[in-house]
Amino acid sequence: MNGEGVLRVTFLGTVSELAGECWCGRTYTSADPREMWSWLEEHEHGRV
């Protein structure tokens, strides 16, 4: 699934962190799922 509005979170098992990717192309990593989803929902959407 691709396109505007798609958010992805992948578990990075080797380091016990989550990698988040917004439809706009920005990425973020965090060990805290709540922090990850907050970032995905609240950051400014703009291509990097």
N, CA, C and O atoms as a CHARMM CRD file, in Angstrom:
* protein
*
  192
    1    1 MET  N      0.84300  -1.16300   0.00000 PROA 1      0.00000
    2    1 MET  CA     0.00000   0.00000   0.00000 PROA 1      0.00000
    3    1 MET  C      0.89800   1.23800   0.00000 PROA 1      0.00000
    4    1 MET  O      1.78600   1.36300   0.84300 PROA 1      0.00000
    5    2 ASN  N      0.67200   2.12900  -0.92000 PROA 2      0.00000
    6    2 ASN  CA     1.44100   3.36000  -1.04800 PROA 2      0.00000
    7    2 ASN  C      0.51000   4.53900  -1.22600 PROA 2      0.00000
    8    2 ASN  O     -0.68200   4.36900  -1.48400 PROA 2      0.00000
    9    3 GLY  N      1.05400   5.72700  -1.08800 PROA 3      0.00000
   10    3 GLY  CA     0.29000   6.92300  -1.37000 PROA 3      0.00000
   11    3 GLY  C      0.11800   7.82300  -0.16800 PROA 3      0.00000
   12    3 GLY  O      0.55100   7.50600   0.94000 PROA 3      0.00000
   13    4 GLU  N     -0.53000   8.96600  -0.41200 PROA 4      0.00000
   14    4 GLU  CA    -0.73500   9.95400   0.62900 PROA 4      0.00000
   15    4 GLU  C     -1.56600   9.36600   1.76700 PROA 4      0.00000
   16    4 GLU  O     -2.58800   8.71700   1.54500 PROA 4      0.00000
   17    5 GLY  N     -1.10400   9.60900   2.97600 PROA 5      0.00000
   18    5 GLY  CA    -1.81200   9.13500   4.15100 PROA 5      0.00000
   19    5 GLY  C     -1.31000   7.81100   4.70200 PROA 5      0.00000
   20    5 GLY  O     -1.77000   7.37500   5.75800 PROA 5      0.00000
   21    6 VAL  N     -0.36700   7.15200   4.00500 PROA 6      0.00000
   22    6 VAL  CA     0.13600   5.85100   4.46200 PROA 6      0.00000
   23    6 VAL  C      1.28400   6.06500   5.44600 PROA 6      0.00000
   24    6 VAL  O      2.25600   6.75700   5.14000 PROA 6      0.00000
   25    7 LEU  N      1.16200   5.46800   6.62300 PROA 7      0.00000
   26    7 LEU  CA     2.19500   5.50300   7.64800 PROA 7      0.00000
   27    7 LEU  C      2.68100   4.08300   7.88400 PROA 7      0.00000
   28    7 LEU  O      1.88200   3.14800   7.94000 PROA 7      0.00000
   29    8 ARG  N      3.99400   3.92400   8.02200 PROA 8      0.00000
   30    8 ARG  CA     4.55600   2.58500   8.24500 PROA 8      0.00000
   31    8 ARG  C      5.40300   2.57400   9.51300 PROA 8      0.00000
   32    8 ARG  O      6.12200   3.53000   9.80400 PROA 8      0.00000
   33    9 VAL  N      5.30500   1.49300  10.25300 PROA 9      0.00000
   34    9 VAL  CA     6.17000   1.27200  11.40700 PROA 9      0.00000
   35    9 VAL  C      6.73100  -0.13600  11.27400 PROA 9      0.00000
   36    9 VAL  O      5.99000  -1.10400  11.10400 PROA 9      0.00000
   37   10 THR  N      8.05500  -0.23200  11.35600 PROA 10     0.00000
   38   10 THR  CA     8.75100  -1.51200  11.23300 PROA 10     0.00000
   39   10 THR  C      9.54600  -1.75900  12.50500 PROA 10     0.00000
   40   10 THR  O     10.22200  -0.85600  12.99900 PROA 10     0.00000
   41   11 PHE  N      9.47100  -2.96500  13.03800 PROA 11     0.00000
   42   11 PHE  CA    10.24200  -3.33800  14.22000 PROA 11     0.00000
   43   11 PHE  C     11.64500  -3.71700  13.79000 PROA 11     0.00000
   44   11 PHE  O     11.82700  -4.59800  12.95000 PROA 11     0.00000
   45   12 LEU  N     12.64100  -3.05200  14.36700 PROA 12     0.00000
   46   12 LEU  CA    14.03800  -3.36300  14.09200 PROA 12     0.00000
   47   12 LEU  C     14.51800  -4.28800  15.20600 PROA 12     0.00000
   48   12 LEU  O     15.10200  -3.82800  16.18600 PROA 12     0.00000
   49   13 GLY  N     14.28100  -5.55700  15.06300 PROA 13     0.00000
   50   13 GLY  CA    14.51900  -6.54300  16.11300 PROA 13     0.00000
   51   13 GLY  C     15.92900  -6.61000  16.64800 PROA 13     0.00000
   52   13 GLY  O     16.13000  -6.96100  17.81100 PROA 13     0.00000
   53   14 THR  N     16.90200  -6.28400  15.83500 PROA 14     0.00000
   54   14 THR  CA    18.28600  -6.39800  16.28900 PROA 14     0.00000
   55   14 THR  C     18.66800  -5.32100  17.28600 PROA 14     0.00000
   56   14 THR  O     19.62500  -5.49000  18.04100 PROA 14     0.00000
   57   15 VAL  N     17.92500  -4.19800  17.30000 PROA 15     0.00000
   58   15 VAL  CA    18.24200  -3.11300  18.22700 PROA 15     0.00000
   59   15 VAL  C     17.04100  -2.73200  19.09700 PROA 15     0.00000
   60   15 VAL  O     17.09600  -1.73600  19.81900 PROA 15     0.00000
   61   16 SER  N     15.96600  -3.50600  19.03600 PROA 16     0.00000
   62   16 SER  CA    14.75100  -3.26200  19.81800 PROA 16     0.00000
   63   16 SER  C     14.21100  -1.84800  19.64700 PROA 16     0.00000
   64   16 SER  O     13.81000  -1.20400  20.61600 PROA 16     0.00000
   65   17 GLU  N     14.20500  -1.37800  18.41300 PROA 17     0.00000
   66   17 GLU  CA    13.64700  -0.07200  18.10400 PROA 17     0.00000
   67   17 GLU  C     12.63400  -0.19400  16.97900 PROA 17     0.00000
   68   17 GLU  O     12.56700  -1.20500  16.27900 PROA 17     0.00000
   69   18 LEU  N     11.85600   0.85200  16.82700 PROA 18     0.00000
   70   18 LEU  CA    10.87700   0.94500  15.75400 PROA 18     0.00000
   71   18 LEU  C     11.35500   1.98600  14.75400 PROA 18     0.00000
   72   18 LEU  O     11.90500   3.01900  15.13700 PROA 18     0.00000
   73   19 ALA  N     11.14700   1.71600  13.48900 PROA 19     0.00000
   74   19 ALA  CA    11.44500   2.68100  12.43100 PROA 19     0.00000
   75   19 ALA  C     10.12100   3.09000  11.81500 PROA 19     0.00000
   76   19 ALA  O      9.37100   2.24700  11.32200 PROA 19     0.00000
   77   20 GLY  N      9.83300   4.38100  11.84200 PROA 20     0.00000
   78   20 GLY  CA     8.60000   4.89200  11.26500 PROA 20     0.00000
   79   20 GLY  C      8.88100   5.63400   9.98000 PROA 20     0.00000
   80   20 GLY  O      9.90600   6.30400   9.85000 PROA 20     0.00000
   81   21 GLU  N      7.96600   5.51500   9.02400 PROA 21     0.00000
   82   21 GLU  CA     8.09200   6.23500   7.76400 PROA 21     0.00000
   83   21 GLU  C      6.73600   6.82100   7.39100 PROA 21     0.00000
   84   21 GLU  O      5.73000   6.11300   7.33600 PROA 21     0.00000
   85   22 CYS  N      6.72700   8.10500   7.14100 PROA 22     0.00000
   86   22 CYS  CA     5.51200   8.80300   6.73500 PROA 22     0.00000
   87   22 CYS  C      5.39900   8.77100   5.21600 PROA 22     0.00000
   88   22 CYS  O      6.39100   8.56400   4.51700 PROA 22     0.00000
   89   23 TRP  N      4.20200   8.97300   4.71600 PROA 23     0.00000
   90   23 TRP  CA     3.98300   9.02200   3.27600 PROA 23     0.00000
   91   23 TRP  C      4.78000  10.14900   2.62600 PROA 23     0.00000
   92   23 TRP  O      5.05700  10.09200   1.42800 PROA 23     0.00000
   93   24 CYS  N      5.15300  11.17700   3.40000 PROA 24     0.00000
   94   24 CYS  CA     5.89500  12.31200   2.84000 PROA 24     0.00000
   95   24 CYS  C      7.37600  12.00600   2.67500 PROA 24     0.00000
   96   24 CYS  O      8.10200  12.78600   2.05800 PROA 24     0.00000
   97   25 GLY  N      7.83800  10.87000   3.22200 PROA 25     0.00000
   98   25 GLY  CA     9.22900  10.48300   3.07100 PROA 25     0.00000
   99   25 GLY  C     10.08000  10.64800   4.31000 PROA 25     0.00000
  100   25 GLY  O     11.20000  10.13900   4.36000 PROA 25     0.00000
  101   26 ARG  N      9.57900  11.34500   5.30400 PROA 26     0.00000
  102   26 ARG  CA    10.35200  11.52400   6.53500 PROA 26     0.00000
  103   26 ARG  C     10.35500  10.23900   7.34800 PROA 26     0.00000
  104   26 ARG  O      9.39900   9.46400   7.32300 PROA 26     0.00000
  105   27 THR  N     11.45300  10.03100   8.07100 PROA 27     0.00000
  106   27 THR  CA    11.60200   8.83200   8.89600 PROA 27     0.00000
  107   27 THR  C     11.98400   9.22200  10.31400 PROA 27     0.00000
  108   27 THR  O     12.45900  10.32800  10.57300 PROA 27     0.00000
  109   28 TYR  N     11.76100   8.27800  11.22700 PROA 28     0.00000
  110   28 TYR  CA    12.01600   8.50600  12.64200 PROA 28     0.00000
  111   28 TYR  C     12.23000   7.14500  13.28900 PROA 28     0.00000
  112   28 TYR  O     11.60900   6.16400  12.88000 PROA 28     0.00000
  113   29 THR  N     13.10400   7.06900  14.29900 PROA 29     0.00000
  114   29 THR  CA    13.27100   5.83000  15.04800 PROA 29     0.00000
  115   29 THR  C     13.07600   6.10800  16.53200 PROA 29     0.00000
  116   29 THR  O     13.42200   7.17700  17.03400 PROA 29     0.00000
  117   30 SER  N     12.51500   5.12300  17.21700 PROA 30     0.00000
  118   30 SER  CA    12.26600   5.23500  18.64700 PROA 30     0.00000
  119   30 SER  C     12.02600   3.84300  19.22300 PROA 30     0.00000
  120   30 SER  O     11.54700   2.94800  18.52800 PROA 30     0.00000
  121   31 ALA  N     12.36100   3.67100  20.49300 PROA 31     0.00000
  122   31 ALA  CA    12.06900   2.41800  21.18600 PROA 31     0.00000
  123   31 ALA  C     10.66400   2.44300  21.78800 PROA 31     0.00000
  124   31 ALA  O     10.14500   1.40500  22.19800 PROA 31     0.00000
  125   32 ASP  N     10.05200   3.62100  21.84000 PROA 32     0.00000
  126   32 ASP  CA     8.74500   3.79900  22.46900 PROA 32     0.00000
  127   32 ASP  C      7.64300   3.88800  21.40200 PROA 32     0.00000
  128   32 ASP  O      7.62700   4.84100  20.62300 PROA 32     0.00000
  129   33 PRO  N      6.72400   2.91500  21.35200 PROA 33     0.00000
  130   33 PRO  CA     5.66700   2.92800  20.33600 PROA 33     0.00000
  131   33 PRO  C      4.78400   4.17600  20.39500 PROA 33     0.00000
  132   33 PRO  O      4.37900   4.68900  19.35200 PROA 33     0.00000
  133   34 ARG  N      4.48400   4.66800  21.58200 PROA 34     0.00000
  134   34 ARG  CA     3.64800   5.87200  21.69200 PROA 34     0.00000
  135   34 ARG  C      4.35400   7.09400  21.11500 PROA 34     0.00000
  136   34 ARG  O      3.74700   7.91100  20.42200 PROA 34     0.00000
  137   35 GLU  N      5.63300   7.20200  21.41000 PROA 35     0.00000
  138   35 GLU  CA     6.42200   8.30300  20.85500 PROA 35     0.00000
  139   35 GLU  C      6.45900   8.22900  19.33100 PROA 35     0.00000
  140   35 GLU  O      6.35200   9.24800  18.64800 PROA 35     0.00000
  141   36 MET  N      6.61200   7.01500  18.80800 PROA 36     0.00000
  142   36 MET  CA     6.66000   6.81300  17.35500 PROA 36     0.00000
  143   36 MET  C      5.36900   7.27900  16.70100 PROA 36     0.00000
  144   36 MET  O      5.40200   8.06000  15.75100 PROA 36     0.00000
  145   37 TRP  N      4.22700   6.80500  17.20300 PROA 37     0.00000
  146   37 TRP  CA     2.94400   7.18000  16.59700 PROA 37     0.00000
  147   37 TRP  C      2.65500   8.65800  16.76600 PROA 37     0.00000
  148   37 TRP  O      2.07800   9.27900  15.87300 PROA 37     0.00000
  149   38 SER  N      3.04400   9.23600  17.89600 PROA 38     0.00000
  150   38 SER  CA     2.85900  10.67900  18.08600 PROA 38     0.00000
  151   38 SER  C      3.63800  11.45700  17.03200 PROA 38     0.00000
  152   38 SER  O      3.12300  12.40600  16.44100 PROA 38     0.00000
  153   39 TRP  N      4.88200  11.04900  16.80400 PROA 39     0.00000
  154   39 TRP  CA     5.68600  11.73300  15.78100 PROA 39     0.00000
  155   39 TRP  C      5.04500  11.59500  14.40900 PROA 39     0.00000
  156   39 TRP  O      4.93000  12.57800  13.67600 PROA 39     0.00000
  157   40 LEU  N      4.62800  10.38700  14.05500 PROA 40     0.00000
  158   40 LEU  CA     4.03100  10.17000  12.73300 PROA 40     0.00000
  159   40 LEU  C      2.78900  11.02000  12.51700 PROA 40     0.00000
  160   40 LEU  O      2.56100  11.51800  11.41500 PROA 40     0.00000
  161   41 GLU  N      1.99900  11.18700  13.54500 PROA 41     0.00000
  162   41 GLU  CA     0.75100  11.93500  13.41800 PROA 41     0.00000
  163   41 GLU  C      0.94000  13.44600  13.51300 PROA 41     0.00000
  164   41 GLU  O      0.10500  14.19700  13.00800 PROA 41     0.00000
  165   42 GLU  N      2.02700  13.91400  14.15200 PROA 42     0.00000
  166   42 GLU  CA     2.15200  15.33300  14.44500 PROA 42     0.00000
  167   42 GLU  C      3.18000  16.10200  13.64000 PROA 42     0.00000
  168   42 GLU  O      3.11800  17.33200  13.62600 PROA 42     0.00000
  169   43 HSD  N      4.12700  15.45300  12.96500 PROA 43     0.00000
  170   43 HSD  CA     5.14900  16.21000  12.23800 PROA 43     0.00000
  171   43 HSD  C      4.56400  16.89400  11.01200 PROA 43     0.00000
  172   43 HSD  O      3.50100  16.51600  10.51800 PROA 43     0.00000
  173   44 GLU  N      5.27800  17.91200  10.52800 PROA 44     0.00000
  174   44 GLU  CA     4.84500  18.60100   9.30800 PROA 44     0.00000
  175   44 GLU  C      5.14200  17.71600   8.10300 PROA 44     0.00000
  176   44 GLU  O      6.23700  17.16700   7.98200 PROA 44     0.00000
  177   45 HSD  N      4.17500  17.58400   7.22600 PROA 45     0.00000
  178   45 HSD  CA     4.33600  16.73900   6.05500 PROA 45     0.00000
  179   45 HSD  C      4.94200  17.54000   4.91400 PROA 45     0.00000
  180   45 HSD  O      4.31800  18.45300   4.37400 PROA 45     0.00000
  181   46 GLY  N      6.14800  17.18500   4.56600 PROA 46     0.00000
  182   46 GLY  CA     6.83900  17.81500   3.44700 PROA 46     0.00000
  183   46 GLY  C      7.94300  16.90600   2.98300 PROA 46     0.00000
  184   46 GLY  O      8.62200  16.28700   3.80200 PROA 46     0.00000
  185   47 ARG  N      8.13100  16.81500   1.72400 PROA 47     0.00000
  186   47 ARG  CA     9.18000  15.94200   1.18200 PROA 47     0.00000
  187   47 ARG  C     10.54900  16.38100   1.66900 PROA 47     0.00000
  188   47 ARG  O     10.83500  17.57300   1.77500 PROA 47     0.00000
  189   48 VAL  N     11.38800  15.40200   1.96000 PROA 48     0.00000
  190   48 VAL  CA    12.76300  15.68200   2.36100 PROA 48     0.00000
  191   48 VAL  C     13.69400  15.31500   1.22900 PROA 48     0.00000
  192   48 VAL  O     14.90900  15.47200   1.35400 PROA 48     0.00000
